[in-house]
Amino acid sequence: MFLAEGAAAASNFNGFDVFVILFTIIIAIGVIRLFAAKKRNPFAIGFGLVSLVVFLVMDVVMFMHWADKI
């Protein structure tokens, strides 16, 4: 029991991290599809790019936290 508590305390991984990575992938796929569309929607492209940048920054911060850089 003691070792299990120590391992849980040493982990920087959070269950929400998986969802952040999945949402980043989904947003990236959406932005790629918006650029590939014949009829482009500039508002949707801009919104998708801003969302993608925010989620990529979140991913970088999350990875730095995993590596104990933060």
PDB file of N, CA, C, O and CB in Angstrom:
ATOM      1  N   MET A   1       0.816  -1.189   0.000  1.00  0.00           N
ATOM      2  CA  MET A   1       0.000   0.000   0.000  1.00  0.00           C
ATOM      3  C   MET A   1       0.864   1.258   0.000  1.00  0.00           C
ATOM      4  O   MET A   1       0.526   2.254  -0.640  1.00  0.00           O
ATOM      5  CB  MET A   1      -0.930  -0.005   1.197  1.00  0.00           C
ATOM      6  N   PHE A   2       1.958   1.203   0.710  1.00  0.00           N
ATOM      7  CA  PHE A   2       2.834   2.362   0.788  1.00  0.00           C
ATOM      8  C   PHE A   2       3.435   2.704  -0.582  1.00  0.00           C
ATOM      9  O   PHE A   2       3.523   3.877  -0.948  1.00  0.00           O
ATOM     10  CB  PHE A   2       3.948   2.109   1.804  1.00  0.00           C
ATOM     11  N   LEU A   3       3.846   1.684  -1.333  1.00  0.00           N
ATOM     12  CA  LEU A   3       4.436   1.925  -2.642  1.00  0.00           C
ATOM     13  C   LEU A   3       3.418   2.483  -3.631  1.00  0.00           C
ATOM     14  O   LEU A   3       3.764   3.316  -4.468  1.00  0.00           O
ATOM     15  CB  LEU A   3       5.036   0.644  -3.185  1.00  0.00           C
ATOM     16  N   ALA A   4       2.185   2.039  -3.546  1.00  0.00           N
ATOM     17  CA  ALA A   4       1.140   2.544  -4.439  1.00  0.00           C
ATOM     18  C   ALA A   4       0.871   4.025  -4.174  1.00  0.00           C
ATOM     19  O   ALA A   4       0.642   4.782  -5.117  1.00  0.00           O
ATOM     20  CB  ALA A   4      -0.157   1.729  -4.267  1.00  0.00           C
ATOM     21  N   GLU A   5       0.895   4.440  -2.942  1.00  0.00           N
ATOM     22  CA  GLU A   5       0.680   5.848  -2.618  1.00  0.00           C
ATOM     23  C   GLU A   5       1.827   6.704  -3.123  1.00  0.00           C
ATOM     24  O   GLU A   5       1.606   7.817  -3.600  1.00  0.00           O
ATOM     25  CB  GLU A   5       0.513   6.031  -1.111  1.00  0.00           C
ATOM     26  N   GLY A   6       3.049   6.200  -3.024  1.00  0.00           N
ATOM     27  CA  GLY A   6       4.205   6.941  -3.507  1.00  0.00           C
ATOM     28  C   GLY A   6       4.191   7.087  -5.018  1.00  0.00           C
ATOM     29  O   GLY A   6       4.564   8.137  -5.541  1.00  0.00           O
ATOM     30  N   ALA A   7       3.768   6.049  -5.724  1.00  0.00           N
ATOM     31  CA  ALA A   7       3.712   6.110  -7.186  1.00  0.00           C
ATOM     32  C   ALA A   7       2.631   7.068  -7.648  1.00  0.00           C
ATOM     33  O   ALA A   7       2.823   7.772  -8.639  1.00  0.00           O
ATOM     34  CB  ALA A   7       3.464   4.722  -7.773  1.00  0.00           C
ATOM     35  N   ALA A   8       1.512   7.115  -6.963  1.00  0.00           N
ATOM     36  CA  ALA A   8       0.433   8.022  -7.342  1.00  0.00           C
ATOM     37  C   ALA A   8       0.835   9.478  -7.089  1.00  0.00           C
ATOM     38  O   ALA A   8       0.456  10.369  -7.849  1.00  0.00           O
ATOM     39  CB  ALA A   8      -0.852   7.680  -6.567  1.00  0.00           C
ATOM     40  N   ALA A   9       1.584   9.712  -6.045  1.00  0.00           N
ATOM     41  CA  ALA A   9       1.998  11.080  -5.729  1.00  0.00           C
ATOM     42  C   ALA A   9       3.069  11.577  -6.697  1.00  0.00           C
ATOM     43  O   ALA A   9       3.175  12.782  -6.928  1.00  0.00           O
ATOM     44  CB  ALA A   9       2.516  11.158  -4.292  1.00  0.00           C
ATOM     45  N   ALA A  10       3.868  10.668  -7.268  1.00  0.00           N
ATOM     46  CA  ALA A  10       4.952  11.071  -8.149  1.00  0.00           C
ATOM     47  C   ALA A  10       4.485  11.319  -9.580  1.00  0.00           C
ATOM     48  O   ALA A  10       5.236  11.876 -10.380  1.00  0.00           O
ATOM     49  CB  ALA A  10       6.028  10.021  -8.144  1.00  0.00           C
ATOM     50  N   SER A  11       3.277  10.923  -9.911  1.00  0.00           N
ATOM     51  CA  SER A  11       2.791  11.058 -11.283  1.00  0.00           C
ATOM     52  C   SER A  11       2.307  12.473 -11.548  1.00  0.00           C
ATOM     53  O   SER A  11       1.595  13.063 -10.735  1.00  0.00           O
ATOM     54  CB  SER A  11       1.667  10.058 -11.556  1.00  0.00           C
ATOM     55  N   ASN A  12       2.708  13.017 -12.711  1.00  0.00           N
ATOM     56  CA  ASN A  12       2.249  14.332 -13.141  1.00  0.00           C
ATOM     57  C   ASN A  12       1.114  14.229 -14.141  1.00  0.00           C
ATOM     58  O   ASN A  12       0.613  15.244 -14.624  1.00  0.00           O
ATOM     59  CB  ASN A  12       3.394  15.118 -13.742  1.00  0.00           C
ATOM     60  N   PHE A  13       0.708  13.010 -14.452  1.00  0.00           N
ATOM     61  CA  PHE A  13      -0.315  12.777 -15.459  1.00  0.00           C
ATOM     62  C   PHE A  13      -1.694  12.995 -14.858  1.00  0.00           C
ATOM     63  O   PHE A  13      -1.972  12.569 -13.737  1.00  0.00           O
ATOM     64  CB  PHE A  13      -0.197  11.359 -16.039  1.00  0.00           C
ATOM     65  N   ASN A  14      -2.562  13.672 -15.627  1.00  0.00           N
ATOM     66  CA  ASN A  14      -3.934  13.927 -15.216  1.00  0.00           C
ATOM     67  C   ASN A  14      -4.853  13.281 -16.247  1.00  0.00           C
ATOM     68  O   ASN A  14      -4.506  13.227 -17.427  1.00  0.00           O
ATOM     69  CB  ASN A  14      -4.218  15.465 -15.077  1.00  0.00           C
ATOM     70  N   GLY A  15      -6.002  12.797 -15.834  1.00  0.00           N
ATOM     71  CA  GLY A  15      -6.922  12.162 -16.761  1.00  0.00           C
ATOM     72  C   GLY A  15      -7.433  13.086 -17.835  1.00  0.00           C
ATOM     73  O   GLY A  15      -7.800  12.628 -18.918  1.00  0.00           O
ATOM     74  N   PHE A  16      -7.466  14.376 -17.566  1.00  0.00           N
ATOM     75  CA  PHE A  16      -7.930  15.372 -18.532  1.00  0.00           C
ATOM     76  C   PHE A  16      -6.942  15.552 -19.685  1.00  0.00           C
ATOM     77  O   PHE A  16      -7.318  16.042 -20.750  1.00  0.00           O
ATOM     78  CB  PHE A  16      -8.161  16.708 -17.837  1.00  0.00           C
ATOM     79  N   ASP A  17      -5.683  15.161 -19.481  1.00  0.00           N
ATOM     80  CA  ASP A  17      -4.647  15.340 -20.496  1.00  0.00           C
ATOM     81  C   ASP A  17      -4.978  14.596 -21.790  1.00  0.00           C
ATOM     82  O   ASP A  17      -4.673  15.081 -22.880  1.00  0.00           O
ATOM     83  CB  ASP A  17      -3.304  14.865 -19.958  1.00  0.00           C
ATOM     84  N   VAL A  18      -5.594  13.435 -21.675  1.00  0.00           N
ATOM     85  CA  VAL A  18      -5.968  12.653 -22.851  1.00  0.00           C
ATOM     86  C   VAL A  18      -6.974  13.429 -23.689  1.00  0.00           C
ATOM     87  O   VAL A  18      -6.875  13.459 -24.916  1.00  0.00           O
ATOM     88  CB  VAL A  18      -6.550  11.282 -22.438  1.00  0.00           C
ATOM     89  N   PHE A  19      -7.934  14.051 -23.035  1.00  0.00           N
ATOM     90  CA  PHE A  19      -8.951  14.817 -23.754  1.00  0.00           C
ATOM     91  C   PHE A  19      -8.349  16.041 -24.446  1.00  0.00           C
ATOM     92  O   PHE A  19      -8.774  16.400 -25.544  1.00  0.00           O
ATOM     93  CB  PHE A  19     -10.058  15.252 -22.795  1.00  0.00           C
ATOM     94  N   VAL A  20      -7.382  16.674 -23.827  1.00  0.00           N
ATOM     95  CA  VAL A  20      -6.730  17.836 -24.440  1.00  0.00           C
ATOM     96  C   VAL A  20      -6.023  17.414 -25.730  1.00  0.00           C
ATOM     97  O   VAL A  20      -6.113  18.109 -26.742  1.00  0.00           O
ATOM     98  CB  VAL A  20      -5.718  18.488 -23.452  1.00  0.00           C
ATOM     99  N   ILE A  21      -5.326  16.286 -25.694  1.00  0.00           N
ATOM    100  CA  ILE A  21      -4.633  15.798 -26.892  1.00  0.00           C
ATOM    101  C   ILE A  21      -5.645  15.423 -27.968  1.00  0.00           C
ATOM    102  O   ILE A  21      -5.447  15.746 -29.139  1.00  0.00           O
ATOM    103  CB  ILE A  21      -3.736  14.583 -26.551  1.00  0.00           C
ATOM    104  N   LEU A  22      -6.728  14.745 -27.589  1.00  0.00           N
ATOM    105  CA  LEU A  22      -7.749  14.364 -28.573  1.00  0.00           C
ATOM    106  C   LEU A  22      -8.415  15.588 -29.199  1.00  0.00           C
ATOM    107  O   LEU A  22      -8.628  15.618 -30.412  1.00  0.00           O
ATOM    108  CB  LEU A  22      -8.809  13.476 -27.918  1.00  0.00           C
ATOM    109  N   PHE A  23      -8.745  16.589 -28.398  1.00  0.00           N
ATOM    110  CA  PHE A  23      -9.355  17.803 -28.931  1.00  0.00           C
ATOM    111  C   PHE A  23      -8.393  18.529 -29.867  1.00  0.00           C
ATOM    112  O   PHE A  23      -8.824  19.090 -30.874  1.00  0.00           O
ATOM    113  CB  PHE A  23      -9.786  18.731 -27.789  1.00  0.00           C
ATOM    114  N   THR A  24      -7.095  18.529 -29.551  1.00  0.00           N
ATOM    115  CA  THR A  24      -6.112  19.156 -30.424  1.00  0.00           C
ATOM    116  C   THR A  24      -6.084  18.459 -31.779  1.00  0.00           C
ATOM    117  O   THR A  24      -6.028  19.118 -32.817  1.00  0.00           O
ATOM    118  CB  THR A  24      -4.719  19.127 -29.778  1.00  0.00           C
ATOM    119  N   ILE A  25      -6.124  17.146 -31.770  1.00  0.00           N
ATOM    120  CA  ILE A  25      -6.117  16.387 -33.029  1.00  0.00           C
ATOM    121  C   ILE A  25      -7.381  16.661 -33.828  1.00  0.00           C
ATOM    122  O   ILE A  25      -7.318  16.841 -35.044  1.00  0.00           O
ATOM    123  CB  ILE A  25      -5.984  14.877 -32.753  1.00  0.00           C
ATOM    124  N   ILE A  26      -8.519  16.696 -33.163  1.00  0.00           N
ATOM    125  CA  ILE A  26      -9.789  16.958 -33.849  1.00  0.00           C
ATOM    126  C   ILE A  26      -9.805  18.360 -34.453  1.00  0.00           C
ATOM    127  O   ILE A  26     -10.257  18.542 -35.584  1.00  0.00           O
ATOM    128  CB  ILE A  26     -10.969  16.790 -32.878  1.00  0.00           C
ATOM    129  N   ILE A  27      -9.316  19.352 -33.707  1.00  0.00           N
ATOM    130  CA  ILE A  27      -9.272  20.727 -34.223  1.00  0.00           C
ATOM    131  C   ILE A  27      -8.321  20.820 -35.411  1.00  0.00           C
ATOM    132  O   ILE A  27      -8.618  21.506 -36.389  1.00  0.00           O
ATOM    133  CB  ILE A  27      -8.839  21.712 -33.114  1.00  0.00           C
ATOM    134  N   ALA A  28      -7.173  20.133 -35.336  1.00  0.00           N
ATOM    135  CA  ALA A  28      -6.219  20.146 -36.446  1.00  0.00           C
ATOM    136  C   ALA A  28      -6.834  19.527 -37.699  1.00  0.00           C
ATOM    137  O   ALA A  28      -6.646  20.048 -38.798  1.00  0.00           O
ATOM    138  CB  ALA A  28      -4.935  19.393 -36.060  1.00  0.00           C
ATOM    139  N   ILE A  29      -7.563  18.426 -37.549  1.00  0.00           N
ATOM    140  CA  ILE A  29      -8.239  17.810 -38.689  1.00  0.00           C
ATOM    141  C   ILE A  29      -9.264  18.778 -39.279  1.00  0.00           C
ATOM    142  O   ILE A  29      -9.377  18.893 -40.499  1.00  0.00           O
ATOM    143  CB  ILE A  29      -8.924  16.488 -38.269  1.00  0.00           C
ATOM    144  N   GLY A  30     -10.001  19.467 -38.427  1.00  0.00           N
ATOM    145  CA  GLY A  30     -10.989  20.428 -38.894  1.00  0.00           C
ATOM    146  C   GLY A  30     -10.370  21.585 -39.661  1.00  0.00           C
ATOM    147  O   GLY A  30     -10.902  22.003 -40.689  1.00  0.00           O
ATOM    148  N   VAL A  31      -9.258  22.102 -39.172  1.00  0.00           N
ATOM    149  CA  VAL A  31      -8.584  23.215 -39.853  1.00  0.00           C
ATOM    150  C   VAL A  31      -8.056  22.756 -41.209  1.00  0.00           C
ATOM    151  O   VAL A  31      -8.161  23.485 -42.195  1.00  0.00           O
ATOM    152  CB  VAL A  31      -7.425  23.773 -38.983  1.00  0.00           C
ATOM    153  N   ILE A  32      -7.492  21.558 -41.261  1.00  0.00           N
ATOM    154  CA  ILE A  32      -6.998  21.023 -42.535  1.00  0.00           C
ATOM    155  C   ILE A  32      -8.150  20.866 -43.528  1.00  0.00           C
ATOM    156  O   ILE A  32      -8.006  21.192 -44.706  1.00  0.00           O
ATOM    157  CB  ILE A  32      -6.287  19.662 -42.317  1.00  0.00           C
ATOM    158  N   ARG A  33      -9.278  20.373 -43.058  1.00  0.00           N
ATOM    159  CA  ARG A  33     -10.436  20.225 -43.950  1.00  0.00           C
ATOM    160  C   ARG A  33     -10.977  21.579 -44.404  1.00  0.00           C
ATOM    161  O   ARG A  33     -11.450  21.704 -45.534  1.00  0.00           O
ATOM    162  CB  ARG A  33     -11.543  19.434 -43.251  1.00  0.00           C
ATOM    163  N   LEU A  34     -10.912  22.595 -43.537  1.00  0.00           N
ATOM    164  CA  LEU A  34     -11.363  23.926 -43.940  1.00  0.00           C
ATOM    165  C   LEU A  34     -10.475  24.505 -45.039  1.00  0.00           C
ATOM    166  O   LEU A  34     -10.968  25.148 -45.966  1.00  0.00           O
ATOM    167  CB  LEU A  34     -11.382  24.867 -42.734  1.00  0.00           C
ATOM    168  N   PHE A  35      -9.166  24.277 -44.936  1.00  0.00           N
ATOM    169  CA  PHE A  35      -8.263  24.767 -45.981  1.00  0.00           C
ATOM    170  C   PHE A  35      -8.438  23.994 -47.282  1.00  0.00           C
ATOM    171  O   PHE A  35      -8.214  24.543 -48.361  1.00  0.00           O
ATOM    172  CB  PHE A  35      -6.814  24.673 -45.515  1.00  0.00           C
ATOM    173  N   ALA A  36      -8.832  22.732 -47.195  1.00  0.00           N
ATOM    174  CA  ALA A  36      -8.982  21.908 -48.395  1.00  0.00           C
ATOM    175  C   ALA A  36     -10.331  22.096 -49.083  1.00  0.00           C
ATOM    176  O   ALA A  36     -10.519  21.627 -50.206  1.00  0.00           O
ATOM    177  CB  ALA A  36      -8.799  20.454 -48.041  1.00  0.00           C
ATOM    178  N   ALA A  37     -11.268  22.772 -48.428  1.00  0.00           N
ATOM    179  CA  ALA A  37     -12.606  22.946 -48.992  1.00  0.00           C
ATOM    180  C   ALA A  37     -12.568  23.875 -50.207  1.00  0.00           C
ATOM    181  O   ALA A  37     -11.739  24.781 -50.292  1.00  0.00           O
ATOM    182  CB  ALA A  37     -13.569  23.502 -47.927  1.00  0.00           C
ATOM    183  N   LYS A  38     -13.476  23.631 -51.132  1.00  0.00           N
ATOM    184  CA  LYS A  38     -13.561  24.486 -52.324  1.00  0.00           C
ATOM    185  C   LYS A  38     -14.084  25.866 -51.960  1.00  0.00           C
ATOM    186  O   LYS A  38     -13.559  26.882 -52.415  1.00  0.00           O
ATOM    187  CB  LYS A  38     -14.466  23.844 -53.391  1.00  0.00           C
ATOM    188  N   LYS A  39     -15.129  25.892 -51.131  1.00  0.00           N
ATOM    189  CA  LYS A  39     -15.681  27.161 -50.672  1.00  0.00           C
ATOM    190  C   LYS A  39     -15.204  27.383 -49.240  1.00  0.00           C
ATOM    191  O   LYS A  39     -15.630  26.689 -48.317  1.00  0.00           O
ATOM    192  CB  LYS A  39     -17.251  27.173 -50.761  1.00  0.00           C
ATOM    193  N   ARG A  40     -14.316  28.359 -49.067  1.00  0.00           N
ATOM    194  CA  ARG A  40     -13.708  28.583 -47.765  1.00  0.00           C
ATOM    195  C   ARG A  40     -14.476  29.622 -46.969  1.00  0.00           C
ATOM    196  O   ARG A  40     -14.969  30.611 -47.511  1.00  0.00           O
ATOM    197  CB  ARG A  40     -12.263  29.013 -47.924  1.00  0.00           C
ATOM    198  N   ASN A  41     -14.565  29.375 -45.667  1.00  0.00           N
ATOM    199  CA  ASN A  41     -15.208  30.297 -44.744  1.00  0.00           C
ATOM    200  C   ASN A  41     -14.105  30.960 -43.906  1.00  0.00           C
ATOM    201  O   ASN A  41     -13.530  30.312 -43.031  1.00  0.00           O
ATOM    202  CB  ASN A  41     -16.263  29.556 -43.832  1.00  0.00           C
ATOM    203  N   PRO A  42     -13.803  32.234 -44.160  1.00  0.00           N
ATOM    204  CA  PRO A  42     -12.689  32.875 -43.444  1.00  0.00           C
ATOM    205  C   PRO A  42     -12.897  32.940 -41.931  1.00  0.00           C
ATOM    206  O   PRO A  42     -11.941  32.808 -41.166  1.00  0.00           O
ATOM    207  CB  PRO A  42     -12.482  34.274 -43.976  1.00  0.00           C
ATOM    208  N   PHE A  43     -14.137  33.141 -41.502  1.00  0.00           N
ATOM    209  CA  PHE A  43     -14.401  33.193 -40.058  1.00  0.00           C
ATOM    210  C   PHE A  43     -14.108  31.843 -39.413  1.00  0.00           C
ATOM    211  O   PHE A  43     -13.498  31.785 -38.345  1.00  0.00           O
ATOM    212  CB  PHE A  43     -15.864  33.606 -39.785  1.00  0.00           C
ATOM    213  N   ALA A  44     -14.536  30.764 -40.052  1.00  0.00           N
ATOM    214  CA  ALA A  44     -14.305  29.425 -39.508  1.00  0.00           C
ATOM    215  C   ALA A  44     -12.820  29.081 -39.503  1.00  0.00           C
ATOM    216  O   ALA A  44     -12.323  28.456 -38.566  1.00  0.00           O
ATOM    217  CB  ALA A  44     -15.080  28.380 -40.315  1.00  0.00           C
ATOM    218  N   ILE A  45     -12.118  29.492 -40.552  1.00  0.00           N
ATOM    219  CA  ILE A  45     -10.678  29.238 -40.600  1.00  0.00           C
ATOM    220  C   ILE A  45      -9.967  30.000 -39.487  1.00  0.00           C
ATOM    221  O   ILE A  45      -9.100  29.446 -38.811  1.00  0.00           O
ATOM    222  CB  ILE A  45     -10.101  29.635 -41.974  1.00  0.00           C
ATOM    223  N   GLY A  46     -10.325  31.260 -39.294  1.00  0.00           N
ATOM    224  CA  GLY A  46      -9.715  32.056 -38.229  1.00  0.00           C
ATOM    225  C   GLY A  46     -10.022  31.503 -36.844  1.00  0.00           C
ATOM    226  O   GLY A  46      -9.136  31.411 -35.995  1.00  0.00           O
ATOM    227  N   PHE A  47     -11.265  31.141 -36.623  1.00  0.00           N
ATOM    228  CA  PHE A  47     -11.658  30.579 -35.329  1.00  0.00           C
ATOM    229  C   PHE A  47     -10.937  29.262 -35.089  1.00  0.00           C
ATOM    230  O   PHE A  47     -10.477  28.996 -33.978  1.00  0.00           O
ATOM    231  CB  PHE A  47     -13.185  30.373 -35.261  1.00  0.00           C
ATOM    232  N   GLY A  48     -10.836  28.432 -36.131  1.00  0.00           N
ATOM    233  CA  GLY A  48     -10.144  27.154 -36.000  1.00  0.00           C
ATOM    234  C   GLY A  48      -8.665  27.333 -35.720  1.00  0.00           C
ATOM    235  O   GLY A  48      -8.091  26.604 -34.912  1.00  0.00           O
ATOM    236  N   LEU A  49      -8.038  28.309 -36.390  1.00  0.00           N
ATOM    237  CA  LEU A  49      -6.615  28.552 -36.155  1.00  0.00           C
ATOM    238  C   LEU A  49      -6.345  29.076 -34.749  1.00  0.00           C
ATOM    239  O   LEU A  49      -5.379  28.665 -34.106  1.00  0.00           O
ATOM    240  CB  LEU A  49      -6.079  29.536 -37.178  1.00  0.00           C
ATOM    241  N   VAL A  50      -7.195  29.981 -34.270  1.00  0.00           N
ATOM    242  CA  VAL A  50      -7.026  30.491 -32.898  1.00  0.00           C
ATOM    243  C   VAL A  50      -7.218  29.362 -31.893  1.00  0.00           C
ATOM    244  O   VAL A  50      -6.454  29.251 -30.935  1.00  0.00           O
ATOM    245  CB  VAL A  50      -8.028  31.642 -32.609  1.00  0.00           C
ATOM    246  N   SER A  51      -8.227  28.527 -32.103  1.00  0.00           N
ATOM    247  CA  SER A  51      -8.464  27.392 -31.208  1.00  0.00           C
ATOM    248  C   SER A  51      -7.294  26.422 -31.240  1.00  0.00           C
ATOM    249  O   SER A  51      -6.881  25.905 -30.202  1.00  0.00           O
ATOM    250  CB  SER A  51      -9.759  26.665 -31.589  1.00  0.00           C
ATOM    251  N   LEU A  52      -6.757  26.175 -32.434  1.00  0.00           N
ATOM    252  CA  LEU A  52      -5.631  25.260 -32.562  1.00  0.00           C
ATOM    253  C   LEU A  52      -4.400  25.804 -31.845  1.00  0.00           C
ATOM    254  O   LEU A  52      -3.685  25.047 -31.189  1.00  0.00           O
ATOM    255  CB  LEU A  52      -5.315  25.008 -34.036  1.00  0.00           C
ATOM    256  N   VAL A  53      -4.144  27.097 -31.959  1.00  0.00           N
ATOM    257  CA  VAL A  53      -2.999  27.697 -31.267  1.00  0.00           C
ATOM    258  C   VAL A  53      -3.167  27.583 -29.756  1.00  0.00           C
ATOM    259  O   VAL A  53      -2.211  27.260 -29.050  1.00  0.00           O
ATOM    260  CB  VAL A  53      -2.832  29.174 -31.674  1.00  0.00           C
ATOM    261  N   VAL A  54      -4.368  27.845 -29.255  1.00  0.00           N
ATOM    262  CA  VAL A  54      -4.615  27.747 -27.810  1.00  0.00           C
ATOM    263  C   VAL A  54      -4.383  26.318 -27.329  1.00  0.00           C
ATOM    264  O   VAL A  54      -3.743  26.109 -26.299  1.00  0.00           O
ATOM    265  CB  VAL A  54      -6.057  28.199 -27.469  1.00  0.00           C
ATOM    266  N   PHE A  55      -4.892  25.344 -28.059  1.00  0.00           N
ATOM    267  CA  PHE A  55      -4.730  23.957 -27.633  1.00  0.00           C
ATOM    268  C   PHE A  55      -3.289  23.481 -27.797  1.00  0.00           C
ATOM    269  O   PHE A  55      -2.827  22.661 -27.003  1.00  0.00           O
ATOM    270  CB  PHE A  55      -5.668  23.054 -28.421  1.00  0.00           C
ATOM    271  N   LEU A  56      -2.571  23.972 -28.802  1.00  0.00           N
ATOM    272  CA  LEU A  56      -1.158  23.604 -28.930  1.00  0.00           C
ATOM    273  C   LEU A  56      -0.335  24.177 -27.778  1.00  0.00           C
ATOM    274  O   LEU A  56       0.583  23.520 -27.286  1.00  0.00           O
ATOM    275  CB  LEU A  56      -0.597  24.096 -30.273  1.00  0.00           C
ATOM    276  N   VAL A  57      -0.657  25.393 -27.347  1.00  0.00           N
ATOM    277  CA  VAL A  57       0.023  25.971 -26.182  1.00  0.00           C
ATOM    278  C   VAL A  57      -0.295  25.156 -24.931  1.00  0.00           C
ATOM    279  O   VAL A  57       0.583  24.913 -24.103  1.00  0.00           O
ATOM    280  CB  VAL A  57      -0.394  27.452 -25.981  1.00  0.00           C
ATOM    281  N   MET A  58      -1.553  24.735 -24.798  1.00  0.00           N
ATOM    282  CA  MET A  58      -1.921  23.884 -23.665  1.00  0.00           C
ATOM    283  C   MET A  58      -1.150  22.568 -23.698  1.00  0.00           C
ATOM    284  O   MET A  58      -0.726  22.074 -22.654  1.00  0.00           O
ATOM    285  CB  MET A  58      -3.431  23.610 -23.669  1.00  0.00           C
ATOM    286  N   ASP A  59      -0.966  21.996 -24.888  1.00  0.00           N
ATOM    287  CA  ASP A  59      -0.210  20.756 -25.012  1.00  0.00           C
ATOM    288  C   ASP A  59       1.246  20.952 -24.604  1.00  0.00           C
ATOM    289  O   ASP A  59       1.817  20.110 -23.910  1.00  0.00           O
ATOM    290  CB  ASP A  59      -0.287  20.233 -26.443  1.00  0.00           C
ATOM    291  N   VAL A  60       1.842  22.051 -25.028  1.00  0.00           N
ATOM    292  CA  VAL A  60       3.238  22.324 -24.669  1.00  0.00           C
ATOM    293  C   VAL A  60       3.380  22.474 -23.161  1.00  0.00           C
ATOM    294  O   VAL A  60       4.306  21.922 -22.567  1.00  0.00           O
ATOM    295  CB  VAL A  60       3.745  23.595 -25.380  1.00  0.00           C
ATOM    296  N   VAL A  61       2.481  23.206 -22.547  1.00  0.00           N
ATOM    297  CA  VAL A  61       2.528  23.382 -21.085  1.00  0.00           C
ATOM    298  C   VAL A  61       2.317  22.042 -20.390  1.00  0.00           C
ATOM    299  O   VAL A  61       2.969  21.752 -19.387  1.00  0.00           O
ATOM    300  CB  VAL A  61       1.455  24.404 -20.616  1.00  0.00           C
ATOM    301  N   MET A  62       1.413  21.231 -20.916  1.00  0.00           N
ATOM    302  CA  MET A  62       1.144  19.921 -20.330  1.00  0.00           C
ATOM    303  C   MET A  62       2.372  19.020 -20.432  1.00  0.00           C
ATOM    304  O   MET A  62       2.715  18.340 -19.465  1.00  0.00           O
ATOM    305  CB  MET A  62      -0.057  19.261 -21.021  1.00  0.00           C
ATOM    306  N   PHE A  63       3.041  19.003 -21.590  1.00  0.00           N
ATOM    307  CA  PHE A  63       4.238  18.182 -21.747  1.00  0.00           C
ATOM    308  C   PHE A  63       5.375  18.672 -20.864  1.00  0.00           C
ATOM    309  O   PHE A  63       6.136  17.871 -20.321  1.00  0.00           O
ATOM    310  CB  PHE A  63       4.681  18.170 -23.200  1.00  0.00           C
ATOM    311  N   MET A  64       5.490  19.984 -20.721  1.00  0.00           N
ATOM    312  CA  MET A  64       6.519  20.521 -19.830  1.00  0.00           C
ATOM    313  C   MET A  64       6.234  20.144 -18.379  1.00  0.00           C
ATOM    314  O   MET A  64       7.165  19.900 -17.612  1.00  0.00           O
ATOM    315  CB  MET A  64       6.607  22.048 -19.972  1.00  0.00           C
ATOM    316  N   HIS A  65       4.982  20.094 -18.001  1.00  0.00           N
ATOM    317  CA  HIS A  65       4.621  19.668 -16.653  1.00  0.00           C
ATOM    318  C   HIS A  65       4.927  18.187 -16.456  1.00  0.00           C
ATOM    319  O   HIS A  65       5.368  17.782 -15.380  1.00  0.00           O
ATOM    320  CB  HIS A  65       3.135  19.944 -16.382  1.00  0.00           C
ATOM    321  N   TRP A  66       4.696  17.374 -17.494  1.00  0.00           N
ATOM    322  CA  TRP A  66       5.050  15.952 -17.403  1.00  0.00           C
ATOM    323  C   TRP A  66       6.552  15.766 -17.206  1.00  0.00           C
ATOM    324  O   TRP A  66       6.988  14.877 -16.474  1.00  0.00           O
ATOM    325  CB  TRP A  66       4.592  15.206 -18.665  1.00  0.00           C
ATOM    326  N   ALA A  67       7.336  16.616 -17.867  1.00  0.00           N
ATOM    327  CA  ALA A  67       8.794  16.501 -17.799  1.00  0.00           C
ATOM    328  C   ALA A  67       9.379  17.271 -16.607  1.00  0.00           C
ATOM    329  O   ALA A  67      10.599  17.385 -16.487  1.00  0.00           O
ATOM    330  CB  ALA A  67       9.418  17.008 -19.098  1.00  0.00           C
ATOM    331  N   ASP A  68       8.543  17.786 -15.748  1.00  0.00           N
ATOM    332  CA  ASP A  68       8.962  18.551 -14.555  1.00  0.00           C
ATOM    333  C   ASP A  68       9.783  19.789 -14.909  1.00  0.00           C
ATOM    334  O   ASP A  68      10.698  20.160 -14.173  1.00  0.00           O
ATOM    335  CB  ASP A  68       9.775  17.659 -13.622  1.00  0.00           C
ATOM    336  N   LYS A  69       9.461  20.423 -16.023  1.00  0.00           N
ATOM    337  CA  LYS A  69      10.106  21.677 -16.402  1.00  0.00           C
ATOM    338  C   LYS A  69       9.373  22.870 -15.812  1.00  0.00           C
ATOM    339  O   LYS A  69       9.926  23.967 -15.734  1.00  0.00           O
ATOM    340  CB  LYS A  69      10.174  21.803 -17.921  1.00  0.00           C
ATOM    341  N   ILE A  70       8.138  22.659 -15.400  1.00  0.00           N
ATOM    342  CA  ILE A  70       7.344  23.736 -14.793  1.00  0.00           C
ATOM    343  C   ILE A  70       7.141  23.424 -13.339  1.00  0.00           C
ATOM    344  O   ILE A  70       6.499  24.196 -12.626  1.00  0.00           O
ATOM    345  CB  ILE A  70       5.981  23.915 -15.507  1.00  0.00           C
TER     346      ILE A  70
END
